[in-house]
Amino acid sequence: MNYNEIMEGIKGIVNNPLRKFKPDELKKIVKKYTETHKKSKELYDRACKIIPGGVEHNLAFNFPFPLASKRVDGCYMWTVDDVKLVDFLMNGGPTILGHNYPPHTKKVIEVIKEIGSCHGITNEYEILAAEELQKHFPSCEKIRWLQSGTEADMLAIRVARIFTGRKWIIKIGGGYHGWSDQLVYDLHIPGTKTLESHGIPKPVFKFIESVKPNDIEALKQLFKEKKKIAAVLLEPMGPESGANPVRPGFNKEVEELCHENGALLIFDEVVCAFRLHMGGGQAYYGINPDISIFGKIVGHGYPSAAAIGGRADIMQYIAAGVGGGRKRAYCGGTLAANPLTCAAAYWAIKFVEETNASEKAGKIGTLLANGLNEIFKKYNLPWISYNFNATVHMHTSAVMSLDMDNPKHFGQIRERKEFMEHLGAALICENIISVAGSRFYTCMQHTNEIVDETVAKIENICKMIE
C-alpha cells in the first residue's frame, strides 16, 4: 500500500464506528484464554502481590491477564502452560535473526565462559561493536554505548542543548522515545501532550514542544516562534514505529529545516536499525542525521544494549566523572559497554548482514500484510495492514491515529484501546502473539507457510466480528 492508500484506510477506521466482537464470541475468547493459560494466571496472581501491576514490561500485558513464557526458539514461544505460539512479538523488535540463532548464541556463550559479563573497564568487544555499527551508519563518527533507548534519548537531547547553546526540543507527536521525564510528552497518540505525564512537574516540559506527524508547516511555525530550537527528534518511519506513517519527503523536509535554522536532527533508530534497512531509517530515506539513537536492536535482545552516535564535533561533549566545570553532557552507566552485550551486538550485526536477515524478514512482512488485506476485504472489514519492511501494522481500531482536536475522538481512546486488547486475546487463542494486537515483527525464521497459517487463523477472528 502506498502512503495515500494507508492514510485513507486509517481515516476510514477512525471516522466510522468501531467494529467489535460479537458478545458471545468475546465470552468464548476469554473462556478459552483463561482455561488454556492457568499457570500464567497463577504466576500473575503471585506477581501482583510483589510487583506493581503484576508486570514489568510495556509489552507484557495481555487481556485478560499476562502470559508467562517458558522458552523461545526460532520464531516460536512456549508459555508455562506448554502452549506453542507463533512469535511476532520478537521481544519488541530486536530479534530479527530469530530466537537463539545458533551461531549467535554460540558466540555469546563463548564470551560468558572465556571473558565474563561485566568488567568495569574496556574490553576489545566495545571497540569491535562500535566499528561494526559505524560501518552501516557512517553518520555516526563517534559512538557511545549505553544501557537502554531511554538513556540514549535522554543523552541526545542533553548533548544537543550543549552543542547548540539552545534549549527547545521539538518532537513529532505520538513518538515513543522512552520514559524519561522530558520525553513522556505527547506520547503514543499525537496531541495528547501531558496526558500520560502523571508525577512529572509541568515546568519539566517548559522547553519541550511537539507537532503532529507530517505537518511541516506547523514545524516551520515553531521555528519562527521559538528562535532557540536545539533539535528535532523523530522516528524515521513515523510515530510508534510507523503506526502513524511518515509521508514521502517529510524526513528530508525536516532535515533541511533543521539545518537552515542551526538545529540538530535526531533520528531514533531503535526499531529502524537493521529491521527497516541495514543502515536504518537514514539509509532507507536518504537522510544524514546529526545524532542517531539505538536501543535494544543493537544487542539482538541481549540486556543493557543501546548506543548514541553522531558527528564527532557534537559527540565530543559526552563525558562522565569529575569534570571540574568543563562543559559536557554528563552520562554514566556501570553496565554500559560490557563485553557480553557488545559481543552480542558485534556478532548480531555481522550475522544479520551475512544472512540477509533484513531482506528475508521484509519479504515475509510484505506477504503477511498483503494476506491480511485480502481477508479484510473478503469480510468487508474497514481494517488495513501495511509494512515497513519487517515491521507490519494491522489497524483495526486505529487508536493511535485519533485526532485530539476532535472532541468525539478523544472520548474513544479507551474503547478503541480495549478492542485492541480483545483482539490480542483472540490472536493468542489462535496461538499467535503480537505487539498489542496491532503490530507484527517478522524475523528470518518466519516462513511462507507460517504466514499462510497466520492469515488463515486471523480469518477465523474476522468471522467473530459484528
Buried (B, 14 or more C-beta within 10 A) or exposed (E): BEBEEBBEBBEBBBEEEBBBBEEEBBEBBBEBBBEBBEBBBBBBEEBEEEEEEBBEEEBBBBBBBBBBBBEBEBBBBBBBBEBEBBBBBBBBBBBBBBBBBEEBBEBBEEBEEEBEBBEEEEBEBBBBBBEBBBBBBEBBBBBBBBBBBBBBBBBBBBBBBBBBEBBBBBBBBBBBBBBBBBBBBBBBBBBBBBBBBEEBEEEBBEBBBBBBBBBBEBBBEBBEEBEBBBBBBBBBBBBBBBBBBBBEEBBEBBBEBBEEBBBBBBBBBBBBBBBBBBBBBBBBBEBEBBBBBBBBBBBBBBBBBBBBBBBEEBBBBBBEEEEEEEEBBBBEBEBBBBBBBBBBBBBBBBBBBEBEBBBBBBBBBBBBBBBBBEBBEEEEBBBBBBBBBBBBBBBBBBBBBBBBEEEEBBEBBEEBBBBBBBBBBBBBBBBBBBBBBBBBBBBBBBEEEBBEBBBEBBBEBBEBBE
